[in-house]
Amino acid sequence: MFRISLILLLFCSQAYAYETLLTVAKDGTAQYTSIQEAINDTKTFPWHDITIKVKNGVYEEKVNVYSWNTRVTIIGESRDNTIIRFGDYFDKINLGRNSTFHTYTMRVAGNDFSAVNLTIENTAGPVGQAVALHVEADRAAFYNVSLKGFQDTLYVAGEGHRSYFENCYIEGSVDFIFGGGTAYFNHCQIHSLRSDSYVTAASTEPNQPYGLVFANSQFTAPDDISGVYLGRPWRHHAKTLITNSYLGEHIHPAGWHNWNSEEKEQTVNYVEIGNYGPGATAAKRVTWATTTTADAPLNPTPPSAILGDWRPHKPQD
């Protein structure tokens, strides 16, 4: 009886075993040649974390981390040389008024996701809405990741969904960080590519305490760029907090735009605390935003105050 039980136990353990480390290389020297192939081969709703290691290369593909692909970590060999890119944009997709949400290069819908040492790029150029990274998962974390595009580079979606970005570079032109999720940007560079434009377009739900939060970050632009607003409200209860961050001279003195709706001025929550740099002056800020400056750096709002019981941590390279 003991022998039969042991055989059954071994059979069951083999039947339910799955790989927790997968490798991808464009040149064929790993298990898979595309990132999507590896994702498609991962365990559905795994009970152990799954790591996908990606060697340097340009991966010209549209990547989907589906809702059933939970607990996935993608680790690139190097940030500048492990590149995921695609070139979809609004008019090319041609799926009606919601085409923007189909333009992503990479979409993350599986909870407890992490990405390290990658570049994710939408290569469509200045042709309208063209998302590089679309996040609609809860507890999604990005470390040392570059996000490149023009309009609508990063979309963080989902009421109550939380995402975290650390040491990331995000560039774009119009509303290039947008959405209704709660997202914390820590030690990130936010780089504007167009004058007379907007960095953020939050669409926070009314009962959600935080929307887009930037701490210890740098808002930069090329020397010939000017008149950039920190944000405008995509929806009435937009929330954006910028704290302890450098604001370059490209930032518009008013700071914030009402998207041509005085009504939204009564409901948005735009706050600047302890920022510095030529674009951080409070003298000409709009009266419906809160702005305080400081001569010395402050202790910014910690991630734990924004993200609740979730404590993101960087996976081992």
HUMO-V369019 format. One record per run of one state. SS is the DSSP state (H for helix, E for strand, C for the rest). FROM is the first residue (numbers start at 0). TO is the last residue. If there is no record, write none. Layout:
BEGIN
{{SS & FROM & TO} {SS & FROM & TO}}
END
This chain:
BEGIN
{{C & 0 & 0} {H & 1 & 14} {C & 15 & 19} {E & 20 & 23} {C & 24 & 30} {E & 31 & 31} {C & 32 & 33} {H & 34 & 39} {C & 40 & 48} {E & 49 & 53} {C & 54 & 55} {E & 56 & 59} {C & 60 & 61} {E & 62 & 64} {C & 65 & 70} {E & 71 & 75} {C & 76 & 80} {E & 81 & 85} {C & 86 & 88} {H & 89 & 92} {C & 93 & 94} {H & 95 & 101} {C & 102 & 104} {E & 105 & 107} {C & 108 & 111} {E & 112 & 121} {C & 122 & 127} {E & 128 & 128} {C & 129 & 131} {E & 132 & 134} {C & 135 & 138} {E & 139 & 147} {C & 148 & 149} {E & 150 & 150} {C & 151 & 152} {E & 153 & 155} {C & 156 & 160} {E & 161 & 165} {C & 166 & 167} {E & 168 & 171} {C & 172 & 172} {E & 173 & 178} {C & 179 & 180} {E & 181 & 185} {C & 186 & 187} {E & 188 & 191} {C & 192 & 196} {E & 197 & 201} {C & 202 & 210} {E & 211 & 214} {C & 215 & 216} {E & 217 & 220} {C & 221 & 226} {E & 227 & 231} {C & 232 & 237} {E & 238 & 242} {C & 243 & 244} {E & 245 & 246} {C & 247 & 249} {E & 250 & 250} {C & 251 & 254} {E & 255 & 256} {C & 257 & 260} {H & 261 & 265} {C & 266 & 267} {E & 268 & 275} {C & 276 & 288} {E & 289 & 292} {C & 293 & 301} {H & 302 & 306} {C & 307 & 316}}
END
